[in-house]
């Protein structure tokens, strides 16, 4: 495993972050694994040297956090870096969503309980909340740091102008600021390169992209996407629009070039796509979700794949602008 400093936090994290969205209950999503299937993947991640784990309160309505917490409790907690998120709707209570002080304080307490931890290393807002003044959200998060419940703050997909506003507000009020950005970024969706990534580089923000393999679109020939349970779900769910975005304006040719380069180097398509992301200077650690130990091991092996400048240019060349996707 290779490690890197996460933004300006000073924390050393593995260059692969294990995303825990696929751990919980298939009552939430068809492809989600139950605890017995999830635990071996988390344990293998630890064996491989992964020390960075990302989850969210909304994943399987808290079950993902509980599964992760149960496994990590058997290991040295001080050696792990755990990130979770707040924003999404939890249950039927209308106050268990968004970024009001009430929602943040209640959901943070619930996440800490499910994770079995006193302090969360990285607490992230899952999306921007148009209904709550950003000052209110930032003060509530700053208070959580003062109470020792949170070490560092992060944000996720939003417009660059919103993120800049939040950073400026924190500085103006003397509050702890966001130190990471978890955004939608992969070889088939590069709109973040226009504004968000330059902003993050300028501000010393750690970048931890979600969907580095484009929801599976970059892991197999585009004609075969629906051949897996998750792929079929993506093509026939609320995520269908996202898959259409990946296919658009050069996306299918990018997929074909990933397939071609993978065959040439004797590796998988997923490894080529992940290696491309690891070659991007702005990126600290892609968040890799998986439903098998084998795919996890493949992801770690991608760290050893060297792509030349000409390889990178070949993969990138077909890309054209697409509609913004992932802020919802």
N, C-alpha and C positions, 0 to 999 in steps of 0.2 A: 504494500500500500504506500502511496505517496500522500503527503500532507501539505496543507497550505494555510496561511493566515486568513481568517475570515474577515474581510474588509478591514476596518480599523478597530476591531474588538480585541485583537491580540490573542484570540483563541485559535489554536491549531486544530484544523478539522481534516478529515480524510477527503481526498479529491472526488470521492463518490459519496454522496449522501443517500441513504436508503429512505425512499419515500414509502410511507406506511398507509397510503390510501387503500391498498388492496388487502389490508388486514382488517377483519371485523366480522361482517355477516352478509351473506348473499341475499338476505332480505332487503338490503340497501341497494346493492348492485349485483347483477347476476354473476359476475366474475370474481367477486370478493371472496377471500379465503376465510375459513373459520379459524378459531384459535389453534387447534391441533395442526392445521396445515400452515399456519403463519409462523408459529414459534421456531421451527427448524430453519426458516429463512433468516430470521433475525439472529439466531444463534450462529449460523454460518457467516453472516455479515461480520459479527464480532470476531470470529476466527480469522477472517480475511483482513482484519485490521480496520474495518469501518468503525468510526467512532461518532458519526454524525447521523442523526435520525430526525426525520421531519414527519409530523402528523398534524391533525387538526381536530378540534372538538366535533366538527360536523361529520367527520369520516365515520360511517356506520353509527352515527349519533353517539359518539363517545367510546364505542367498543374498540376502535383502533388504538386510542390512547391507553385503554385498560390492558390490552394485549401487550403493547410495547412496554408498559410499566411493569407488568408481571415478569417478562423475560429479563429486563435490565436489572430487576431487583436481585437476581441471582449472581450478578457481576458487580464489579467495583463501580458504583455510581459516579464517582469523581472522574473516572476515565472516559465518560460518555458526554456528548454534547447533544442535548435534546431540544428540538424546536417544535412548537405547536402554534395554532392559529385561532383567532376569534373573529366572528362576523356572522356566519351562516345561521340559519334558523335551527334552533334546538327545541324539539317538542312543539306544543301548541301555544305556549305562552308568548305573546307578541314582544315581551321585554327580554326574551332569550334570543335576541338577534341584534345585529347592528353594533355600533361602537359607542353607545351611550355609556356614561359612568356605571350605571346600574348593570347593563349587560356585561361590560368588561369585568367588573368586580365579581359578579356572580359566576360568569363562565370561567374566569381564571381560577377561582376557588374550586370549581368542579373539575377542571383539567388537572390541577395539582393533586386532587384526591384520586382521580382515575390513574394518573401516572405514578402515584405513590411517592411523590417528591415534595421537598420543601421549596425548591427554587427551580424555575424553568430557565434554561440557558438563553433561549431566544424566543421571545413572544412576538408573534406577527399579526398584523391586521390582515385578514384574508382578502378584503376588498375595501374600496373607498366607500364611506357612508355619507350620502348626500343629505341625510336627515339630521345629522349631528354636527355641530360646529367643530371644526378640527381642533380648536383650542381645548374643548371639553375632552375630546378623545386623548389628546396629548397629555393633558394634566392627569387624567386617570391612569395612563400608562406610566408616567413619571412617578406617581405615587406608589405604583406597584413595585417599581425599582427601589424606592425609598423604604418600603416595607420588607424588602428582601425576598419578595416572591418571584422576581424576574431579574435577570442579569443584563440582558441586552434586548433592544427592540428592533423589529423588522417590519417591512411592508411587503405587499404582494400586488399583483397586476393593477395598474392604474395609469392615467395619463401622466406624462412627464411634468406637466405644469402643476398637477395636483401634488406630486411628490416634492417638487421644488417648494411649493407653498408650505407643505408640512415641515420640511427642513428649515425654511426661513422662520416659520412660527416658533419652532422649538428653540432656535438660536435667539430670537427676539425675547422670548419669555424665560430663557435660562433653564430650559427643560432638556432631559435626555432626548437625543434625536434618534431617528431610525438609522441603523447601521448596516442593514442588508435589504436587498430587493429580490424577491422571489417572483420572477416574471416568466411569461410565455416566450420561449426562445428555442429554436432548433433550426436545422438546415432547411426545412420546408416552411419556416415562419421566422423571418428575420426583420420584421418591422421595428423591433426594439433597437436596432442599430441606428435608427434615424435620430432619436432624441434621448431615450431612456439610458442606453448604455453610455453614451458620452457624459450624461449627467452623473451617472454613478461613478465613472472613472474620475471625474473632476472633484467629486465630493468624498472620495474614499469609501464608497459604499460597496460592500461585498455582494456579488451577484450569484444567486443560486437558482438557475432556471428550472422551471417545471416543464413536464412533457418534453424531455430532451430527445425522445424517439418519436415524437409526433403521434402520441396515442397508438403506437404500433405501426403507423404508416411507413416509417423508415426501417422497419424490421423485416419486411418481406416484399416481394414484387407487388405493385399497387393493385394488380388484378386479383390478388389472393388475400386482400386485407380481411374480408369477411369469413375467412376459413377458420378463425378461432372464435371462441365464445366472446372474448372481449372485443375483437374486431367486428363481429356481427352486431354486438351491442352498440358500438360506436357509429356504425353505419345506419342504424335504425333507432336512434334515440335523439335526445336533445343535442348530442354531440355531432350529429350528422353535418351540421353547418361547419364545424371545425374541420372535419375530414375534407369537406368540399374546398375549404380554404387551402389545405395542404396540396390538393390536386391542382389548384388554379395557377395560371400564369407561370408555367415552367415547372410546377411541382411534380408532374409525372415524369418529366425528363430527369429531374433531380433524383427521383426514386430509382430510375433505370441506371443512372450513373453510380449511385451507391451500390446497386447490385453488381455492376460491372467491376468496380474497384474492389469490392469484397471478394469476388471470384479471383481477381488477379492476385490479391495478397493472401488468399487462403484463409480468410476470416469471415465473420458473419456481417450481414448488413447492419445490424444493430451496433456492432463494434465500430464500423466505419463512421456511422452517424454520431456515435458518442465521442469517438476520437476527434472528429471535426470540432465538436463543442469544446472539448478539452484543450484544443489548440487556440481558442479565442482568448485573447489577453484579458478581457473584462471579466471572464467567468472564473469563479472560485471553485464551485463544486456543483455539478448538475445533480438534480434530485431524481434518482432512478427508482421507479416503482417496478416491482416484479412479482410474479406468482410462482416462480420456481427457483430452486437453488442453482440449477444449471444456468439460467439466464443471469442470475446475480454474479456467478463466477465469470461468465462471459463479459459482463460489464466491467469487472475489475481488471480483466485481461486487456481491455481497451486502453488502459493506461500505458501499456507497452507498445502500442501501435504508433509508428511515426509516419505522419503524412507530410510529404514535401510541399513546397510552395505551389508547385504545378498541380499536385493532387488537390490541394485546397481550392485553387482557382478553377479546376475542372468541375469540382462538386458545386461550386457557388455560381458558375457562369449562367445557368438557365434561369436563375431566380428573377422574378419580377414582382413589383408591388402587389400586395393583396390587401383585402379589407382587414381592419383591425379586429382581432379576435382574442378573447380571453379576459376582458375587463368585466364581463358580466358576473 
